[in-house]
Amino acid sequence: MSPERGLATEVIVVGAGLSGLQAARSLVDVGIGTVVLEARSRVGGKTLSIPNKNAAGVADLGAEWLNDATQPRVYQLAARLGLECTDVKVQGDSILQGFDGALIRHNYGEQAPLPNGEDEVVKRIKETFEEEYSKVRLETFDDFPHDGITLEEFVRSRGGGSATLATVAVWTRVMLGCEPSDLSAAYFFIYCKSQGGLMKMRSAKVQGKYVTIKTGAQSLSEGLAKSLPSGAVRLNSAVELVTQKESGVEVRTTDGSVFTGRKIILAFSTPLYSKIAFVPPLPAAKASLVGSTKLGYYTKVLATYSKPWWREKGFSGASQSFVGPAAATRDTSEDSHSSFRLTSFIAGGPGEQWAQLAPAERREGVLAQFCHMFGSNDAYQPTEYIEQQWSSEEWSLGCPCPYTPPGVLTRVGDCLIEPFGHVHCIGTETAVDWKGYMEGALESGVRGADEVFKLLR
Ligand SMILES: Cc1cc2nc3c(=O)[nH]c(=O)nc-3n(C[C@H](O)[C@H](O)[C@H](O)COP(=O)(O)OP(=O)(O)OC[C@H]3O[C@@H](n4cnc5c(N)ncnc54)[C@H](O)[C@@H]3O)c2cc1C
C-alpha cells in the first residue's frame, strides 16, 4: 500500500489492543472521529487466539480467563458481542514441585505443606500483604510505602525463608514475569490491590467464577474492531514519530504515512514509548519512567494430547514449581472438542534460562517436567506443542504488564497517566482496577476517551 499523506481526524489512537479499541469505541459513541493505528497485521495485542491444529476450537496464546462477577467490563463486552463462554472447572489434586524437584500433592486452592513449617510463614506473609494492600490508595497514586525496597527484601524482613521466597517468586513470575528481587514491594502491593488482593483474585470460591471464551479472547478485540466504522482501524501502521503542534498532533508511521489529529491516545505499555520519537521530547519525568519501567520474561506453552492422562491419576493439571521451567501449569482442555491440553507459564529467571536453550531442549524440558509432576510418560506424546514467547514480540516486548524497580514510583510514578500536551496515556497498566488484565485495559480505554472528550467538547 502506498503511504497516505495528511489524513485528518479528531483523535488518533495508537494500538489496537483492548484498551485502544475500547477508547475508539467510546469516542465514536459520542460522535468523535477516530482512527486507530496498529503496528501489527492483526488487532488484539496481547489477546491472540489461533485455531487448533487437530481439532475444532481455538487455543489462546495470550489472555484467556475472565471473571463473571469481578470483571464486569470484559464480561459484559463478551455478552454484548454474543460470545459463548465456558466455565473453568478444576477437579483433582494439585502439585507443588519444591526444591530438588520434590513433589507435594495437595488439594487445589489450599496452601501446600512446606518443609520446616514454612507453610505457616507463607500464611503469615499473605496476611501481612493483605494489611499492606489496605494502606494503598489506588486513585491518588501519591504515596508508596515500601517503594524503597524490593519485594524480596520485604519478605525477608518479615521472616520469610527460602520456601516462602520461592512461593512468592511463583506469584511474581506468573503475575509479572519477574523475580521478587526485581520489583519494588510497593509496586507489587499496588498491583495486587488493584485486583482485589492476591487471595481473592485467586479464589473462584470467593468471587464469581472464571470463564473462557469458546472462540478465544481475541474475539473480544475482533468484535470491538468490527463495531467501529469501516476504515477506522489501520493495520501494519507502526507509529515512529509524534510531533506536537499548538493545534494538535502530526503522526508518522514507518511506511511514511502521515495522520493529523487534535489529540492522540497511546494505548500500549510504557516501555514501548521508547520506539517512538517525540517532538518536542517527552517531559523529563515521563522519559525517566519510560526508561525505568520493565517488562519481565514470559512465554506461554501449550501441549495438546489425545487424552487427559493426568486426570486418570486424579490430578487437576494444576501445578506450581519452585524450580521450573514452568512456574505454573493449568488444564485448559476443550473437552467438547476432545482437545486435552496442559498450558504452562514459563516466566522470570528460570524462564530466561530456559529461553537460551535450543528449541528441542526447551520442549524436552517442559515435557520432562510434566512427566515428573504428573507421573506419566504420556507427557512426551503431545499431538501439538506451541510456545508463544511474548518477550520476543517486537510490539509487546514482554507481558502481562510492566513493573517498576524500587524508587521509581516515588520519583516519577505520578506521570504514568498524566497527559503531556495533546498526548494521553492508556493501556492496562494505567487502570485503577485489574491492572495487567483485559478488564484493566477496557477501564483505561474508557478513561482515556473521557479525558479527550472533555477537552474537545
Ligand atoms: C500470556 C498472557 C496471558 C494473559 N492472561 C490473561 C488472562 O487470563 N486474563 C486477563 O484478563 N488478562 C490476561 N493477560 C493480559 C491481557 O492480555 C492484557 O492485559 C490486555 O490484553 C492488554 O491490553 P492493552 O490494550 O493494554 O495492550 P496490548 O494488548 O499490548 O495492545 C497494545 C497494542 O499497541 C500496538 N502498538 C505498540 N506500539 C505501537 C506503535 N508504535 N504503533 C502502532 N501500534 C503499536 C501493539 O501491537 C498492540 O496491538 C494475559 C497476557 C498474556 C500475554
The ligand as a Gaussian input file, in Angstrom:
#p B3LYP/6-31G(d) Opt

LIG

0 1
 C        0.371000     -14.909000      28.090000
 C       -0.638000     -13.917000      28.595000
 C       -1.637000     -14.349000      29.439000
 C       -2.597000     -13.446000      29.897000
 N       -3.639000     -13.922000      30.627000
 C       -4.668000     -13.099000      30.919000
 C       -5.869000     -13.613000      31.428000
 O       -6.032000     -14.840000      31.576000
 N       -6.877000     -12.737000      31.738000
 C       -6.743000     -11.384000      31.521000
 O       -7.699000     -10.640000      31.801000
 N       -5.609000     -10.876000      31.016000
 C       -4.577000     -11.701000      30.681000
 N       -3.456000     -11.210000      30.083000
 C       -3.275000      -9.748000      29.984000
 C       -4.092000      -9.098000      28.858000
 O       -3.849000      -9.754000      27.655000
 C       -3.672000      -7.651000      28.741000
 O       -3.800000      -7.001000      29.993000
 C       -4.506000      -6.817000      27.756000
 O       -4.812000      -7.547000      26.597000
 C       -3.673000      -5.567000      27.422000
 O       -4.366000      -4.715000      26.537000
 P       -3.715000      -3.315000      26.163000
 O       -4.584000      -2.698000      25.153000
 O       -3.394000      -2.553000      27.381000
 O       -2.274000      -3.652000      25.493000
 P       -1.875000      -4.576000      24.279000
 O       -2.769000      -5.745000      24.173000
 O       -0.419000      -4.838000      24.448000
 O       -2.116000      -3.667000      22.999000
 C       -1.181000      -2.688000      22.583000
 C       -1.226000      -2.600000      21.051000
 O       -0.423000      -1.487000      20.654000
 C        0.299000      -1.858000      19.488000
 N        1.463000      -0.963000      19.385000
 C        2.505000      -0.860000      20.248000
 N        3.358000       0.099000      19.820000
 C        2.838000       0.618000      18.676000
 C        3.249000       1.628000      17.756000
 N        4.392000       2.316000      17.918000
 N        2.466000       1.893000      16.673000
 C        1.286000       1.239000      16.485000
 N        0.852000       0.240000      17.324000
 C        1.625000      -0.059000      18.403000
 C        0.646000      -3.326000      19.726000
 O        0.940000      -4.009000      18.532000
 C       -0.651000      -3.832000      20.390000
 O       -1.563000      -4.328000      19.437000
 C       -2.501000     -12.085000      29.567000
 C       -1.490000     -11.648000      28.711000
 C       -0.588000     -12.559000      28.211000
 C        0.406000     -12.092000      27.185000

